[in-house]
Amino acid sequence: MNKEKLVIDGIRMDGSRLRPGDWIERISSMVAEFGPDHRLHYSTNVHPCVIEGQKCLVVEPELEEKNRELYEYILHFARHNDLVVHLNEEAPDSTSKEKNLSECAVGL
């Protein structure tokens, strides 16, 4: 089993953007819940993030154990759409205004 985070970029291998542009939020909301504050809270296992100005989907390794079907769906979706996928990717400049992977907020 993979123990590294997957980071799926919103762009394809050829550099084009995947449409519709809200696909990351759509997938993240599949396991999100509404909190007592009536706001949507993303799961700690699947959530959107911005890294170096690029919107990404972060998939934690625990998802494979907790929800194998969703984990496989996300991997298939990424392969089928030829999306750029990184393992445990961090933004190289953590002092920038953009977040690095370890700083991505979950309960947005």
N, C-alpha and C positions, 0 to 999 in steps of 0.2 A: 504494500500500500504506500502511496505517495505521502510524504510527511511535509511537503513544501506547499506554500500558498501558490495558487494559480492567479495570475493577473492577466486578464483578457482585455486587450485594447479595443477601442471602438473603431479601429481601422483594419482593413484587409491587408494581406501580404503585398498586394500591388499598390498600396498607399491610398486607395479609395476608402471613403467612409461608408459604413454599413447604414442602410436606411431600413426602417424608420430610426431616427436619431434617439428615440427613447427606449431602445431595446434593453439597455442596461437596467433602467428603472423597472421595466416590465418583468425581467427575470428576477431582479431583487425583490420585487413585491410579491412574488409567488410564495415566499416564506416570511414575509414581513407581517407584523401585527400592529393593531392600533392600541396605543397605551392608554392609561387613565387620563392623560392630557388630551386625548382625542387626536393625537398626531400619529402618523405612520412611523414605526420604528423598524428599521431593517435588522435582519438577523445578523448575528456575529459571524455566521458561516458564509453568507452571500450578501455582498453589499457593494454599492457604487463608491467610487473614489476618483479624485482627480490627481494625476501624477504628471508633473511637468506639463501642465496645461492640457493633458489628454484625459478624457473621461474613460474610466476603466471599470471592469467588474472584477472584484476580488472574491476568490473562492478559497475558503479555509479548508485544510485537509480533513478536518472533522466531518465535513459534509458527506464525504464518501462513506463513513460509518453510519451517520445519523439518517441520511436520506440518499441512499445509493442511486435511486431512480433519477432524482434531480441532478445529482452529480454527473451521471452518465448523459443526461439530457443536455446539460451545459457543455460538456466536452463534445458531444455530437454537434450541437449548435455551432460551436466555435470551428470545428473541422469543416462542417458543411458550408459555412460562410467564409472560410479561408481567413479567419481572424488571427491576428498576431497574439500569441500566448507566451507568457514568461513564467518561469518558476521563481518564486520568492524574490521578485524584483523590487528593488529600492530605488528611489530617485537619487541620482548621484549627488545633488546639491541640497542637503537637508536644511540649509539656511535660506533657501528661496521662499517666496510667499506661497508657492504651491506646496501641497502636502506630500510627504513621502508615505510609503505604504504603511509604516508603523503608526502614522498619525491620522489615518483615515477614520473619521467619525462613523459610528454605526447608527445611533438613534437620531438621525437628522430630523 
